[in-house]
């Protein structure tokens, strides 16, 4: 038996994938509604929950294609009488949150003391986010619990702080490298 209690649907994302998270989707819908001429758009939360429930209820293991995801959002918007918001959805830059805790598993699968897999995977993630953001903002979240888990610490310490500082500097370096290569412009925040 497979435990899917913590399962969340994923969406294809320019050679990678992102987890479909209600808060992220709500922010995209609010952004689209503002572009369509609405100020404060109250249905955003309900539309986000409906789309997340639609894909979450299906328990599809493979990532949902971007086209299928966009089709679902358009159908829901048209169904509630806001079809004019749909053309503005996922237009231009997209804001994305990426949890660093998902990268810690790379370290946990590697032999103790082996960190190259973590850094390689993090670099790949930053490159995918650069390509997929198209000028959006990317927030790398959960840095404190990820650092503590990576270093095997229960409490934050000086070693954790030094690792976090080095990690933030390294991620910013990768983002600059990606921007120079023309993979996209990107504002990265590490939280």
C-alpha positions as CSV (number, residue, x, y, z in Angstrom):
1,X,0.0,0.0,0.0
2,X,1.3,3.5,-0.9
3,X,0.6,6.3,1.5
4,X,-0.5,9.4,-0.4
5,X,-1.6,11.5,2.6
6,X,1.0,14.1,2.0
7,X,0.8,13.9,-1.8
8,X,0.3,17.1,-3.9
9,X,-0.1,17.3,-7.7
10,X,2.8,18.6,-9.7
11,X,2.8,20.7,-12.9
12,X,5.4,20.4,-15.7
13,X,7.6,23.5,-15.6
14,X,10.1,24.1,-18.4
15,X,12.0,20.8,-18.2
16,X,11.1,20.4,-14.5
17,X,8.1,20.5,-12.3
18,X,6.5,22.6,-9.5
19,X,4.1,21.4,-6.8
20,X,0.6,22.8,-7.2
21,X,0.1,24.8,-4.0
22,X,-3.1,26.7,-3.3
23,X,-1.4,29.9,-2.1
24,X,0.9,30.1,-5.1
25,X,-2.1,29.5,-7.5
26,X,-4.2,32.1,-5.6
27,X,-1.4,34.7,-6.1
28,X,-1.2,33.9,-9.8
29,X,-5.0,34.3,-10.1
30,X,-5.0,37.6,-8.3
31,X,-2.2,38.8,-10.6
32,X,-4.3,37.8,-13.6
33,X,-7.4,39.5,-12.2
34,X,-5.5,42.7,-11.7
35,X,-4.3,42.6,-15.3
36,X,-7.9,42.1,-16.4
37,X,-8.9,45.2,-14.5
38,X,-10.1,43.9,-11.2
39,X,-8.8,45.4,-8.0
40,X,-9.4,43.1,-5.1
41,X,-10.6,39.8,-6.6
42,X,-12.3,37.7,-4.0
43,X,-12.9,34.5,-6.1
44,X,-9.2,33.8,-6.3
45,X,-9.1,31.6,-3.2
46,X,-12.1,29.6,-4.3
47,X,-10.8,29.1,-7.9
48,X,-7.4,28.1,-6.5
49,X,-9.0,25.5,-4.2
50,X,-11.2,24.2,-6.9
51,X,-8.3,23.6,-9.4
52,X,-6.1,22.1,-6.6
53,X,-9.0,19.8,-5.6
54,X,-9.6,18.8,-9.2
55,X,-6.0,17.7,-9.7
56,X,-5.4,16.5,-6.2
57,X,-8.5,14.3,-6.3
58,X,-7.1,12.5,-9.3
59,X,-3.9,11.4,-7.6
60,X,-2.1,11.5,-10.9
61,X,1.5,10.3,-10.2
62,X,3.1,11.9,-13.3
63,X,3.3,15.7,-13.5
64,X,0.3,17.4,-15.1
65,X,1.1,19.0,-18.4
66,X,1.1,22.8,-18.4
67,X,-1.5,22.8,-21.1
68,X,-3.9,20.5,-19.1
69,X,-3.4,22.7,-16.0
70,X,-4.1,25.9,-18.0
71,X,-7.2,24.3,-19.5
72,X,-8.5,23.5,-16.1
73,X,-8.0,27.0,-14.9
74,X,-9.7,28.5,-18.0
75,X,-12.7,26.1,-17.6
76,X,-13.1,27.1,-14.0
77,X,-12.8,30.8,-14.7
78,X,-15.3,30.6,-17.6
79,X,-17.7,28.5,-15.5
80,X,-18.0,31.2,-12.8
81,X,-18.3,34.0,-15.4
82,X,-14.8,35.4,-15.3
83,X,-13.5,34.2,-18.7
84,X,-11.8,37.6,-19.2
85,X,-9.3,36.8,-16.5
86,X,-8.1,33.6,-18.3
87,X,-5.9,35.3,-21.0
88,X,-3.9,37.0,-18.3
89,X,-3.3,33.9,-16.3
90,X,0.4,32.7,-16.3
91,X,1.3,35.6,-18.5
92,X,4.9,37.0,-18.4
93,X,6.8,36.3,-15.3
94,X,5.5,33.8,-12.8
95,X,6.2,33.8,-9.0
96,X,7.3,30.4,-7.7
97,X,8.2,29.0,-4.3
98,X,10.5,26.1,-4.2
99,X,11.1,24.2,-0.9
100,X,14.7,23.5,-0.2
101,X,13.6,20.6,2.0
102,X,13.0,18.6,-1.2
103,X,16.7,18.9,-1.9
104,X,17.8,17.5,1.4
105,X,16.7,14.1,0.4
106,X,19.5,14.1,-2.2
107,X,22.0,14.5,0.7
108,X,20.2,11.8,2.7
109,X,20.5,9.3,-0.1
110,X,24.2,10.0,-0.5
111,X,26.9,8.6,1.7
112,X,27.6,10.6,4.9
113,X,29.9,13.5,4.1
114,X,29.1,13.5,0.4
115,X,27.7,16.9,-0.6
116,X,28.3,17.0,-4.3
117,X,24.9,15.5,-5.1
118,X,23.1,18.3,-3.1
119,X,25.0,21.1,-4.9
120,X,24.6,19.5,-8.3
121,X,20.8,19.1,-7.8
122,X,20.5,22.6,-6.4
123,X,22.2,24.0,-9.5
124,X,19.9,22.1,-11.7
125,X,16.9,23.4,-9.9
126,X,18.1,27.0,-10.1
127,X,18.7,26.6,-13.9
128,X,15.2,25.2,-14.4
129,X,13.7,28.0,-12.4
130,X,15.6,30.6,-14.4
131,X,14.3,29.1,-17.7
132,X,10.8,28.7,-16.4
133,X,10.4,32.0,-14.5
134,X,10.5,34.3,-17.6
135,X,11.2,37.3,-15.4
136,X,9.3,36.1,-12.4
137,X,10.3,35.9,-8.8
138,X,11.5,32.7,-7.2
139,X,11.4,32.2,-3.4
140,X,13.6,29.4,-2.1
141,X,11.8,28.6,1.1
142,X,12.4,26.4,4.2
143,X,16.1,27.3,4.3
144,X,16.4,27.1,8.1
145,X,14.8,23.6,8.4
146,X,16.7,22.4,5.3
147,X,20.0,23.6,6.7
148,X,19.4,22.0,10.1
149,X,18.3,18.7,8.4
150,X,21.3,18.8,6.0
151,X,23.8,19.3,8.8
152,X,21.9,16.9,11.2
153,X,21.3,19.6,13.8
154,X,18.3,20.0,16.0
155,X,19.1,23.6,16.9
156,X,20.4,26.5,14.9
157,X,24.1,27.0,15.5
158,X,27.1,28.9,14.1
159,X,27.8,26.1,11.6
160,X,24.2,26.4,10.4
161,X,24.6,30.1,9.9
162,X,27.9,29.8,8.0
163,X,26.3,27.1,5.8
164,X,23.2,29.3,5.1
165,X,25.4,32.3,4.2
166,X,27.5,30.1,1.8
167,X,24.4,28.6,0.3
168,X,22.7,31.9,-0.3
169,X,25.9,33.3,-2.0
170,X,26.2,30.1,-4.1
171,X,22.5,30.3,-5.3
172,X,22.9,34.0,-6.2
173,X,26.0,33.1,-8.2
174,X,24.1,30.4,-10.1
175,X,21.3,32.9,-10.9
176,X,23.7,35.4,-12.2
177,X,25.3,32.7,-14.4
178,X,21.9,31.7,-15.8
179,X,21.0,35.3,-16.5
180,X,24.3,35.8,-18.4
181,X,23.6,32.7,-20.5
182,X,20.2,34.1,-21.5
183,X,18.2,31.5,-19.7
184,X,16.0,34.2,-18.2
185,X,16.0,37.0,-15.7
186,X,15.2,36.1,-12.2
187,X,14.8,37.6,-8.8
188,X,15.6,35.0,-6.2
189,X,14.9,35.3,-2.5
190,X,16.1,32.7,0.0
191,X,13.8,32.5,3.0
